[in-house]
Amino acid sequence: MNTGILLAIFVFAPIIGALLSYLIGRFHKTARDYFADLLVVAEFVGVVFLFAAYDVSVPLSFEIPGFAGFGLHFIWDGFRSVYALVAAIMWMMTTIFSKEYFKHYHNRNRYYLFMLLTYGATMGVFLSADLYTTFIFFEMMSFTSYVWVAHDEKKASLRAAETYLAVAVIGGMVMLMGIFLLYHTLGTLEIATLLETAKACPDKTMLYVAGACISIGFGAKAGAFPLHIWLPKAHPVAPAPASALLSGILTKSGVFGLLVVSCNLLYGDGNWGSAILLMGTITMFLGALLALFSVDLKRTLACSSMSQIGFIMVGIGMQGLLGEENVLAARGTILHMVNHSMIKLVLFMAAGVIFMNVHKLNLNDIRGFGRKKPLLHFIFLMGALGIGGIPLWNGYVSKTLLHEGIVEYTELLAEGHVQQILFSAGQMKAIEWIFLVSGGLTVAYMTKLYVAVFVEKNADRALQKQYDENIHYMNWQSLLALTVSALSLFIMGAFPGIVMDKIADRGVSLMHAGALHEQIAYFSLTNLKGAMISIGIGALLYLVVVRLLLMTGKKADGVKAYVNRWPDKLDLENAVYRPLITVLCVIGGFFCRILDSLVDGIVVLLRKTIYQDRPLPFELTEGTMFTYHMGNFLNAVEDFMEQKFPKWKHRHHEFVHELAMVRLEWEENKVVLSRTLSFGLLLFCIGFILTTVYLLRVYW
């Protein structure tokens, strides 16, 4: 058997399984749950087998020729094997957890359908060998994951889903334009050949334009500033297992695209690296600041995801500035991607345990829930210590490498070994401090969550007593999924030479990083210094900002309340994007009305002159010709039944009128539905996909 066919199985087995699970769920919901569990476990076993058995020094590839004229190409190498394994782990754990989480939810069959469809699409993105294949599965992933955000169909969920879909559609259009430009310039979309063909390209300007367009699409999915607007809105309303996947793995599909552009198309380009570094720094700091102000558990974790994506982008930017000396930055980038995925898997599932018991997310409502729950306490603490960059936990290792990349470049600038491009040595020192302060903000907001849920008591004593007595808060399957995931965070961080270095050695292939010539002393005083500074800043921010500024004064019961003091006017979506879209729609509608009126005028003129209108035999007062004739037919059938069967119980219908009313109601519902933004976006997506496939067939 051709081993490469396993790559196609990894992609299409979940897609086929999604359809089978839906059919099974129509008849037996428990059987569907076990089928989904079996499918993701089998996929995990297959990925682990290939991960362990295949030597990635020789990439494994598989091609499905003829699709849209260009074919689908998959590849298995170092980076792709790492993220295929991460995706398999995350889907296995969240699917096992979903069985209990969705116990009292509606539309579970729909959730499993789109959860597995998204799994296959995500695998297609990470295993893609060219940008065409990446684009196909990237767009599929965006559309299927949209259903996660809109799952409970509440007003907030539908609005967040609109935002998510709008960002995905606009980003997809810009990305496609960049792909066309790139193919026109280089004549190839194969990721492995982009580096060499880009070096030989004389028109660097076109590479910048194509790279920028492609990066906008991928950056939108990653949650990078200023396209981050969907992320803080979507996570709080999506089910917790979906939030874990949105944050932990779908954002990394966007990062994957940024790596393709930055480390292949524009490898070692200082100008591009400076731009990515700037956007990453803003994303890193702003996300952490938003998380500190939030009083919603899942929104805090969502803003935290934005911040951690910023840390990763800082690593990507440093690779562009360091060029061939990018070893530390590249290793920090891949490790922080993996660490963030695993950490958010733990934290969002822990948040899901809280929500499925309390059905609330506000810190004042869930306060004290975890006080007498040592296992949940341990699980959440592992995630908090990991994302806080505390020594002996996995986040410390990747943040240390990213910090060392900044320090290395700053020293090279100060000593004159590299030429200044955008940032001077002093400005790089400022970026280093923003990096450390962002780490401190991470410590502060995670301390805020931890203290609120596991240390403080609820203001309502009766509610606190109810929380304390709730000892059966999750079943053994959920417990196993959360505990194993949480333990992995400590194992990865406590033994970096055994675990983390092996992941980095394998994963940096996409970034064309050199080999590590000497063992990194992760726990040396020099490396511990950066972590200690961030921890100190975090402690200070928690004591001064959180306890004094972000909590109200004591009430009669002596308990302070958490408040969100972030101004609503600073919501970028409501302040900028939605008004801008409204203005564009008004302008577009104005010109469309002019054209519509012009066409109507021409039609009327032709009817009155060249084409003479003929009078209709009669005009219907209601309904259409179809409803009129069908109603008369049904009336005749009813009259026949009355004559032939006198004892037949008839109801004396007037079918002409009733069918006309049914049609009128259907038309009204159609008009209401057609006026929603989501419906318009979905129709646009369908047309966009069909047009894209047609153009690709013609173009290639």
Protein Blocks (a to p, Z undefined) as FASTA:
>chain_A
ZZklmmmmmmmmmmmmmmmmmmmmmmomklmmmmmmmmmmmmmmmmmmmmmmpcfklccd
dddehiehlopaddddfklmmmmmmmmmmmmmmmmmmmmmmmmpghklmmmmmmmmmmmm
mmmmmmpcbfklmmmmmmmmmmmmmmmmmmnopaklmmmmmmmmmmmmmmmmmmmmmmmm
mmmmnopabfklmmmmmmmpmblmlmmmmmmmmmmmmmmmnopafklmmmmmmmmmpcfk
lmmmmmmmmmmmmmmmmmmmmmmmmgoiaklmmmmmmmmmmmmmmmmmmmmmpccfklmm
mmmmmmmmmmmmmmmmmmmmnmmmlmmmmmmmmmmmmmmmmmmmmmmmmmmmmmmmnopa
bfklmgoklmmmmklmmmmmmmmmmmnopghiaklmmmmmmmmmmmmmmmmmmnopaccf
klcfklmmmmmmmmmmmmmmmmmmmmmmmmmmmmmccfblklmmmmmmmmblbcfklmmm
mmmmmmmmmmmmmmmmlmmmmmmmmmmmmnopacdfbdcdfkbmklmmmmmmmmmmmmmm
mmmmmmmmmpccddfkopacdddfbdfklpmklmmmmmmmmmmmmmmmmmmmmmmmmmmm
mmmmmmmmmpccdddfbdcfbdcfklmmmmmmmmmmmmmmmmmmmmlccehiafklmmmm
mmmmmmmmmmmmmmpmklmmmmmmmmmmmmmmmmmmmmZZ
